Amino acid sequence: MTLHNNARHLREAATSLLAQTRTDFVLLMLDDASTDATEAIAREYERHDPRVRYFRHELRQGMVRTWRKVAELSWREYPSAEYFAWTSDHDRWEPDWLARLAQELESHQNVVLAYPLCSWIDDEGEPVAKRPRQFATRGLAVLRERWSHFCHDVVGAGDMVYGLMRIPALRAAGVFRVVLRPDRLLMAQMTLQGEISQTQEILWIRRQTGMGSVTRQGRTLVATRRPWWFWLPPWTQHAFVLLREHGAPNASPRIPLATLLWMVVLYQATYTWRHVKRAGLAQGMESFVSGCQSVRKNVRRTYGESLVWARLAGRHAAGRLRWQTRRARHELPLATRAMSARVRRACRHRVRDALVLTRRLGLRGNSSPRE
C-alpha cells in the first residue's frame, strides 16, 4: 500500500484488507512523505498487527518511484512470496478479495494477473452510478490474438493494475516506468507475459477522489523535474519502451522484429484513436461528418424540390402560353374587324364633316350668303 496524505480514509482501507479470509499475507505500507496523520495511523496498525510493516520516504519521491520501491521491498523482504498486489490508501475490499484472486491464479497457470469487478463510491462513501468495466484475455494463448484483443478492447488499466499478479511476470514486465500512463504500459507488458483474468464478483470498492488526466500525472508521477519526454504523447513513450525492451536478444519474451513492429503500430493506432475519442475530438469529427451528411441531404432535397418546381413552373408557363396563343388567334380577327369598322366610321364622319363645311362656305350647292 502506497500512502500520501490520505489519513481520512486510511483506517477504512487498512481494516478491510486485514479482514481478508485468507490471512497468509503481509501488508507493506510505504509512505511518500505524508504531512498529515498518515504516519501515526500506519504505525498504530504496525504495532497491533504483525502482518503490517511501515516504511517511509523522508522526501517526496512521486508515484513511480514509490510504486517501484514498495514492490522491490516486498521481493527483498519476502523472497519466497508468489503473488503481489498494489493497494490504495482510500479504497475498500471485500473479505474474499484476496482468496478469490489467489484461487484464480492457482487454477489457471497461464494467467499472470487476476482482478475483480469493482463498484464506485464518492469521497463521502456514497455509491456512484458507474457501470463495472470488464476486460480479460484468459483463454487467448496465442500472443498475436492476445495483443490484438488488448489493443482494441482494453478498458480500465487503472482497475487492472490493482489486481493480484505473479511476481516473476511482474518483474519481467518491468513494474512502473517513468512514462505517462505507466499503468497502461504495465498492462501491455503483462499481456506479453501471459493471460489476464477478471472474476465476475464485485470484490473491490473504489473511491472516486478526482479525475485523472495526463496533465495531473505529469505533476504526480515524479517529484523531481519533469522529464523532457513527457511532452510526447503517452503512446509514443510506450512504443519506445516496447521496442527497447522486447527487441533486445535477452528480452522476455523475445519477439521477432517484424512482429514487434506490427504490435507497436497497432498499439499506437488504437491508443491514439481511443485518446481522440476520449478527448472529445472524435465527437467533433462525428458531428462534422453528420453536419456534412445533413447538408448533403438538404442539398439533394432542395435540388429535387427545385426540379419539381421547375417542371411545374414550366408546365404552368406553357399552359399560359398556349392559352394566350389561342386567345390571340380568336381575338385578332375580332380586333381587326372592330378596327376596320372604327376606321370606316371615322372616314365617313370626316367626309360628312367636309361636305357640310363646303356647303356652308358656299363652295357647293345654290345657297347664298346670309344678309
Secondary structure, DSSP 4 states (H G I P E B T S, - for coil): -EESS-HHHHHHHHHHHHT-S-----EEEEEES--STHHHHHHHHHHH-TTEEEEEESS---HHHHHHHHHHHHHHH-TT--EE----SS-EE-TTHHHHHHHHHHH-TTEEEEEEEEEEE-TTS-EE--PPP----TT--SHHHHHHHHHHH---HHHHTTSEEEHHHHHHHTS--SSSSHHHHHHHHHHHHSEEEEEEEEEEEEE--S---HHHHHHHS-SSSPPGGGGS-HHHHHHHHHHHHHSSTT-SS---HHHHHHHHHHHHHHHHHHHHHHHTHHHHHHHHHHHHHHHHHHHHHHHHHHHHHHHHHHHHHHHHHHHHHHHHHHHHHHHHHHHHHHHHHHHHHHHHHHHHHHHHTTSSSS-----
